[in-house]
Amino acid sequence: MNILTSVVTLVSRVECLLAPNCSSLNREPCKKTSNTCGGCLQGYIGSSGDHNSMCLSNKIKSTIDNNCQTDSDCSLGQICESTYKMCSYKNKLCTADCSRRGTCFYYDTISFEKIVNCTMNSGYCQSQCSW
């Protein structure tokens, strides 16, 4: 029995040597997906599930509608929208960019309908890959 347990443990071990510093992304450590951080830490929001993208504090005050010239004028997780020069949140990312085989889309977590955008600060939508 001990040999079987050891073999199962070795087979199920995930490679995490090339994972980023997950705590700096406000994410759980790499455990389930190779070289990928876990979900967002408690009190943070972002792309759900295993990702290497930044999770933002759910206590960050919205700075949308702030004027900007460059992305550095905006809060963490926001970009300077080029047409109107206003800060807005980035869209959530799909895991591993859909492994470059699928397309990333967004859906409303209440109606499950596809939507055009799903920003980092929204708790009512998710990103998903379509194959």
Sequence and secondary structure as in RCSB ss.txt:
>XXXX:A:sequence
MNILTSVVTLVSRVECLLAPNCSSLNREPCKKTSNTCGGCLQGYIGSSGDHNSMCLSNKIKSTIDNNCQTDSDCS
LGQICESTYKMCSYKNKLCTADCSRRGTCFYYDTISFEKIVNCTMNSGYCQSQCSW
>XXXX:A:secstr
 HHHHHHHHHHH    TT   GGGGTB  S SSTT   SB TTEESS SS SS  EETT    TT B SSGGGS 
TTEEEETTTTEEEE B   GGGGGGTSEEEEEETTT  EES  BTT SSEEEEEE 
